[in-house]
Amino acid sequence: MRHAGRARGVAIGLAALAVVFELIDIWVTAQLPQPSYTPLPFAPEDVAGTAFSLFGAVLVHSRPRLVIGWLLVVGGLGSAANILAANLNLLIDGPPLHWPIVNVTWQVGQLTLGVLLPLLYPTGRLPARRWGWVAGLALAGIALDWAALSVRSHPLREAAHWTVAAAMGLAFVSLAVRFARGDAVERRQLLWLLVTLPGLLVPWMLGDPFWWLASLGIPLIPAAIAVAILRYRLFDIDTLISRALVGTGLLVMVGGVYLAAGAASSLLLSGVDRVAGLVAALFAGAFFQPMHRLFQRGVDRLLYGSTGDPDALAERLKLHLQLADPGHGLLATLEVLREGLSVTGVAVEVDDVTTVAGTLGVPARTVPLIRHGTPVGLLLVGPTERRRFPAAHDERVLATIAPFISDAAHAVRMTAALRHSRERIITAREEERRRLRRDLHDGLGQSLSGMAMSINAARLTLRDSPERAERLLTDLRAGMDTVTCDIRQLVYGLRPPALDELGLAGAVEELAGAPVETSGELTGLPAAVEVAAYRIVQEALTNARKHSGATRIDVMLRRVTGEAAEGGFTREAAGSGRGAVLRVGVADDGCGVPPDARAGVGLSSMRERAAELGGTCVVRPREGGGTVVQADLPL
């Protein structure tokens, strides 16, 4: 902590010294003739000395061990001392005593800001060890420059200047290398610097008539460095670049269209200048929105490639969903989304089952998936990957793809529900077969074996003891009655006899103990449909009588053929696209089903019987109180 506090104090002191130098230089500059190439009372070097030193002190205060802040402080101090020494040389009429100071301070600025800063930014470390020779090249050029001054060799000094310039160029090349190899965060930090460099480089390349404009762009460079290192997540720099490019392109195109339309209309309507201007404005406005979409798509392709374009992603999703089966469509959508967002992985949680594409790690975002107002799962988005820059338009990508992912997640839920339903149906069928085997073997089989033994005993004792034979035959008759009841129960378990004796409507009326509302032709129905309808009504009546405390129970059987079902319990399109449907309804005026109630064996059994035939069974509250059980069984 002591060393950190001392380092902060030194940085603040150096920055304050640079500001003092700049204030003195402003006074010195005021004593000199105003240069013709600038309207400002100070030079770009003055701005550099102040801006780099102050922002460098801010960096050192926040992160004392990071060398970037020290480079800014020292480079800014060198710039301030350089411009002050140069102007003092011009102000003092005498031998150029200050030129060695001018040379040293200029070289300090070149080395720190022109070579070391781009080499070490933003991590404070070289991109690789082999880049260290670039700093050695710059030092060699500085040493060569001093040698040239000592021997007063102009060609040698030119060579020294070109050596240092080559080192500066290679240092800036290292930024491009670092950008290509860096992760998403490092790329954002580099973009903050790269987007502000034109404010310095363009006036420098244009020369003295425009060099003063660098005073406006130089402060942006240390400010961008400070923001990128301290708060690189404060803004999306790629979004800023995207909007800047789109805005510039629109300005140029709309201006060009306006000028072209104005020129054309002036030729055609030379006598009506106001109309010509109006026509040009309307013509340019008509092209604004199409050009905006065109530029936005082009910039998205430039920054993120084809995978980052929401429209291109939507097309890829459609193709993948068409080719994949419902069980694997979700994974296909996740692969497309992972590429589009350039993240390490994405996942979807559906009913406690997670489908992952890539390596998720710690989710950076959690997005709920909604389908027709119903939550179907959660989308988990992982952190950005190192391979390329992440899409700044995550929201646009997610908004475009989320409906597809929701549909795929819903398909996975339905596929899983169908699979589980089939498994339960198969399990129930095998359990029923096991029960029948056990009942036949342990009950009916044993009874028939005992009856056969009784017949043999009665036959043997018939002549010697007629009374004993009479008792045996009487017991045999009672046993036959028991066997008959057992067989009747087995048959009833397979198919209720009342269905064959009374028909579906009569059998249901017998169950309900009251008249049943019927509609349509109910004779000649498939046997499986009759049994399912009977069992569903039986289970619904049992639940209503045992649990609801109902005083009235209404039962409805209706055969519909695709038209809307009028009256009864619902008003819905029945069997649309499925042909004829048998609609079964049981409504009571009891206490209803609690919202947090879990489905028991009875409710699950009703749904499974309907699902086995490809139908549906819904249990819902009844208007005015009570419960409605409604099943649609395709015929």
N, C-alpha and C positions, 0 to 999 in steps of 0.2 A: 504493500500500500504506500510506503514512503517513496519508493522509486517511482510509482505511478504518479503520486502527487508532485514529485520533483519534475517528472517529464511534462506534466501538464503546465507547470509553472514556466518551464523553459520555452515550450511551444507558444504560450500566450505572450511571453516576453519578446520572442522573435517576431511574432505577428504584430505586436505593438510597435516594434522597431521599424518594421516594413511600412506601417501606416505613417509613422513619423517621417520616414524618408519620402513618402509620396506627398505629404503635406508640404515639406520643404521644397520638393521638386515642383509642385504647383506654383509656389512663390517664385522659384527660379524661372520657371517657364513664363510667368507673367512679365519678367524683366527682359525676355528675349522677344525678337520680332515674331509676330504671328505667322506660322507657316501657311503657305497658300493652299496646301493639299488637305487641310482639316479645318473645320469650323469650331472644333472643340478646344477648350483651354488646357487640355491634357492629352497625353499620347496613350495608345493601347498598352504600352509597357507599364504606365501608371496603374491602369485598371488591373493588369495581370498581377502586379506587385501587391495590390490591396486584396483582390479577390482570392488568389491562390493562398495567400498567407492566412486570411481569416477563416476560410473553409478548412484549410489544413489544421488550424488550431482547434476547430470544432471536432474534426476527426480524431486528433490526438487526445482531446479531452474525453471523448467517448471510448476510444480504443487505443490506449497509449502504446501498445505493443505492435500495432499495425504500421508497417513502414510507409504505406501510402500517404498517411497524414503528414509524416515528417518530410516526405518528398515535396508535398505541396507547400509546406511552410518554408523549407529551404529554397525551393525554386522561386516562390513569391518574393522572399527576401532578396535573392539574387537579382530578380527583375527590378525590384525597387531601387536597389543600390546601383544597378547598371544604368538606369535612365537618369538617376540623380547625378552620377559621376559624369555621364556624357553631357548633360546640360550645364553642369558646373564648368566643364572644359570649354563649352561655348561661351559661357558668361565671363569667365576670367580671361583677361587679356594677358597671355604670357605663355611660357613653355607648357606643352601638354603633359603636365605631371600626373594627371588623372587617367591617362590612357591605359596603363597597366591594370588599374582598378576596373576600368571599363571592360577590358579583355577578360579578366578573371571572373567578374560577376556575370558576364555574358556566357562564358563557358560553364559556370555553375548552373545557370538556367537551362542551357542546352542539355547538360548531362542529366539533371534531375527531372525536368519536365519533358524533354524531347526524347530521351533514351530510357532512363530507368523507370519512369512512370508507366509508359506503355508496356514495358517488359514485365513489370511486376503487378500491374493492375489486373483484377481486383483483389486477388488473394494475398498479395505481398510476397509471392514466390514465383520463380521462373516457370514458364510452361514446361520446360525440361532443362536438364543441366547443360545440354549442349548450347543453349541460348546464351550462356554466360559470356561466350566470346564476342557477342555483339557489344556488351559493355566494355570489353577489352579493346575492341576496335575503336569505340568512341574515345577512350582514354589515350589510345595511340594517336588518334587525330589531334587531340588537345596537346599532347606532348610535341607532335610535329609542328603545330602552330607556334608554340613557344620557341622551338628551334629555328623556325623560319624568321620569327621576330628578332632573335639574337643575331642572325647572319644577314638580316634584312633581304631575304629572298622572296620576291613576290610569287614566282611560280610554285615555290615550295609551300607557301602559305595557301595558295589556291588548292593544292593537293590536300593540305590539311583540312580545309573547309569541306572539300568533297568527301573526305574520309568520314568526317563527323556526320555529314548529310546522309551518307550511305548507312551509317549505324542507326540514325534516326528512322530512315525508311524501313530497315529490317526490324526495328523495334515495333513499328506500326504493323508490319506483316505478322509479327507474333500475336497481335490482337486477333487477326483473322484465323490463325491456327488455333488459338485458345477458344474462339467462338465455335469452330467446327468440332472441337473435342470436348467442350465443356458441357455441364448439365444445364437444366432449364434455368436455375437461379443464376448461374454464372453468365448465361447468355443474356438474361435480362439486365444484369449489371453492365455488361459490355455494350448493350444497345443504348443504355443511358449515356455512355460516353460517346459512342459513334454518332448518335443523332445530333450532338452539339458541336462536334468538330468542324463541320462546314462553316460555322460562324467565325472560325479563326482561319481555316485553310483557304476559303474562297477569297477574302480580302488580301491574304498574303500572296496568293498566286496572281491577283490582278495588279498588285504593286502600289506605289505611292499614291496615285490619285484616289484609291479606294481603301488604303490601309487603315484610315481612321475608323472605318466601319467595324473593324475588329473590336473596337472598344465596346460595342454593343453585344458582341457574341462571346467575348472572352469570359465574362462572369458566369455564363451558363455552364462552362466546362467544369470548374471545381464544384459548382452547385450540383451538377448531375452526378459527379463522382461521390459527393457526400450523401446524396439521396440514395444512390445505388448501393452504397456500402451499409448505411445505417438503416434505411427504410426502403429496401428494394421492392417490398410488397405494397408500398403506399399507392402506387399507380400501376396500371398495366401499360408498360411502355410500348408493347406491340400494338395494343389498341390505339394508343396515341399516334403511332406511326401509320397504322391503317387508316385512321380518320384523316390524318394530314395528307396522305397520298390521295385518298378519295376526294377530299375537298379541293386539293390543288388540281387534280385532273378534271373535276367538274368545273372549276373556275375557268380553266383554259378552254375546255370544250364548249361550255355555255357561252363564254365570251367570243370564241371563234364562230359558233353558230349565229350568235347575235350580229356580229359584224358581217358575216356572209349574207344573212337574211336581210340585214339593213341595206347592204350594198345592192343586192338583187332587187329589193322592193324600190330602192331609190331610182334604179334604172327603169323599172316598170311604172313606178308611180312618182316620177320626178316632181310633179306639181303638187303633191300632197305629202309634205314631209311628216306631219303628225301621224297620218295613217301608216306611213312607212315604218316609223319607230314602233308603233303599236303592233304592227304585223311582225316585226323582228322580235319584239319581246315575247309575243305569244308563241312564235315559232321556237324560240330558245326554251321557253317554259315547257312546251310540249315534249321536248327531248330530255328534260331534266331527270324524270324518274327512270326511264329506260337506261340512260347513261349512268345514273347512280347505281342501279343494279349491276350493270356491266362492269363498272370500275370496282365495286365492292367484291364481286366474284373474282376479278383479276387480281386484286390485292390479296384476297384470301388464298388464291392459288400460289401467289408469289411467296407469301409468308409461311404457309402451312402445307402447300401441296394439294393435290386433288382430294386427299382423304379428309382435309379440314373443311371442305365446302359442304355446308348442310344439305344443299340440294343433291350433290353427288353422293353424299352418304345415304340420303333417302332412297335414291335409285339403287344403290348397292344393297340396301336392306331389303327392298322389294324383291330383288333377284334372289338373295339368299333365302328369304322366307318362302319363295315359290319352289325352290329346289329342295329345301329341307323338310323333313317330316315334323309334325307338331311337337314331338318329344325332343327334337334337337334344334328347333328353330330359335329357341332362346339363346343357346350357345352361339349360334351364327350371328345373332344381333349383337351379342356382347363383344365378339371379335371385331365387328365393324366399328362399334363404339370405342373400343380400346384404341384402334388405329386413328379414329377421328379426333379423339381428345389427346392422343399421344401420352397416355398414362401407362404405368406399369401393369395395371390390371383393373378389371371391373367385375362386379359380382351382383347377382340378384338373389335375394332371400324370398322364397315362396314357401309358406307353411313349414317354417323351420328347416327347409332344405335349401342349401346355398349352391348356386351354379357360378363357377368362377372361370374367367378367361384371363390368362396371364398370371402374374404374381400380385396379389392384392396388397399385402402388407397392411399398414394402418390406413383405413379409409380416410381420404381427405374430405369427401363429401358424402352425404346420405340424402337420397332423393326418393320420396314416396311415389309409388306407382299407382295411378288411379285409372280404373276402366269403368266408364259409364257411372261415375260417382262412387264406385265401390273400390276400396283399397285391395290390391292384389299382391302387393309385395313391396320390397325396398330395393332401390338401386344404390350400390356402394361403388364409389369411384375412388381409385387408388391415387397415389402421388404421381407427379409427372416423371417421365422417364428421361434418361440422359441422351437418348439417341437423337432427338430433335426438339425444336422449340414447341411448347404446348400451345394449343389453340386458345387465343384470347377470347373467342366467341363461344366459350363453353355453354353459356346460357342458350344461345341460338342453336347450337348442336343438340343440346339436351331437349330443348323444346321441340325440335324437329323429330328426334328419334324416340323420345319417351312414349308416344302413342304406340309405336311399333313394339317397343319392349314390353309395354303393358299388355298388348294383345298376345305376344309370345308367352309372357308369364301366365296369362289367363289360360292359354292353350295347355301349358304345362300342368296347371292345376286341374283342368278338366281331364287331361290324359291320366294324371295320377289318380284322380277320383274314379275314373272309369276302370283303371287297372285294379284299384282296391275293391271296387264294387264287384268286379268279376271274380276276384280272389275270394271275397266273402260268399258270393253265390256258390262257387265251386266247393268252398268249405262247408257251407250249409247243406249242399246236396250230398256230400260225402258223409257228413254227420247224420243226415236223414237215412242214408243207406245203412250206416252202422247201427242206428237205432232199430231199423226194421229187421236187420239180421239178428240183433240181440233179442228183440221181442219174439221173432219167429222161433229162434233156437231155445231161449230160456222159458218163454211163456207157452206159445202154441205147440212147439215141439215136445216139451215135457208133458203138457196136458194130453196130447195124442198118444204118447208112449204109455202114460198111466191108464188111459182108456183101453188101450190094447191089452194091457196086463189084466185089467178088470174083466174084460170079455173072456180071456182065457180062464181066469179063476171061476167065473160064473159057469162056463161050459163044463169044467171039471166037477163042480159041486152040484150041478143041476139034478143029477139022479140021486145022489146020496143025501143031499141037504137042500131041498127046494127053498126053505126059508132063507138060508144064507145066500143062495143064488138070487133070491128076490131082493135082498138088501144090496147085493153087488150091482144088480141091474138098476136099482133106484139111484145108487150113488153115481152109476155111469150116466144116467139121464141128467142128473144135476151137473155132472162134469161137462156133458155136451152143451148144456145151456151156457156154462162159463166160457167154453171154447167159442161158442157162437158170438158171445159178447166181445171176446178178444178179437175175433176176426172182424166184427163190425167196427171196432175201434181202429184196427189197422186200416181197414178200407176207408173209414172216415178221415184218417190222417192223410191218406193219399188224395182223396177227393170226397168232399162232403156229399153224402147220398141225397141230401135235400136238393142239390142242384139237378140231379137226374129226375127226382120225383116231382119237384115243384117248379123247376126252372130258376134262373137267376133272380128274377124279381120276387117270386114267391119265397125262395130261400132267404133272401135278404129281409123280406117282411117278417118271416118267422124269427129271424135273429132280432130285429128291431122291436117286435111286438106292437107295431103300429104301421099304418099305411105308408108306402114309399112313393115318392114322386118319381115317375118314369116318363121318358120321352124317347121316341124313335123305336125302331125294331130291335128288340132284345133277344130274339130267338135266333138260333143258329150261330151263336158267337163261338169263337175258338175256345177249346176247353181250358187252355192256359189262362186266357183272359178271364173266364168265368171264375176259376179258382182264385186268381189274384184279386179280383174285385171282391169276392166273398171274404177272403182273409183280411183284406184292408178294412172292409166295413166291420168285420168281427173285432179286429184290434182297436179300431176307432171307437166302437161302442163300449168295449171293455174299459178303455181309458176314460171315456166320458162318464161312465157310471161309477167307476172306482175313485177317480181323482178330481173331477171337476165340480161335483155337487150340482149337476145340471138338473133342471126340472123339465126341460123339453129338449128332445133330440130329433132333428130332421135329417132324413136320408134321401139322397137323390141319385138316380141312375139315368144317364142321358146319352144317347148315341147321336153324335154330331159328325158332319161331313165337311168341315172346313169353313162353314159360315159362322158368324158371331153367335155365341150362346147367349140368348136373351133370358133375363130373369134368373131364378135360382140363386146361386151363391155368388156368381161372378158375371162379368160382361167382358169376355175376352175372345180373341180369335182362336177358335179351337181347331186343332189339327191342320192348320194352314200348311200346305205342302206335304202333308203326311197321309192324306186320305181320311177314312173314317176313324173316329176315336170314341172309345167308351169313357165318358166322364163320370167319375164316382165322387160323391160329396157327402160328408157327414158334418153337420153343424149343431153345436149345442149352445146353451145360454149360461154355461157355468163360469167358473172363475178365470178360465183362460190359462195359457201357458206362460209362466214367468219369463221375462226377457233373458235372464241369465241361466235358465234351465238347460241342462245338458241332455242331449238326445239319448234315450234309453234303448233297451232291446226292442221294445214295441215299435217306436218311431223308426228306428233303423230297419226293422223288418219290413215295414210298409214301404219305405223308400226302395229297399232292395228288390222287393217283389215288382214294383213299378219299373225300376231300372232294368230288371232282367228281361222285360218285354220291350225295352227301348222307350219307356214312358217316363213320366215324372210324378212325384208325390210331394205336395207342399202342405205344410202345417202353418197356419197364420192366425192372427187375432181376428175375431169377427166384429163387425161394426155394431156398437151397442153392447159389447161384452160377450165373452165366450170364445170358442175356438172353431175353426173351419179346417177340415181335412179334405183336400181335393187331389184326386189322382186322375191323370189322363193316360189311358192305356190304348196304344195304337192297335187297330184291328187289321 
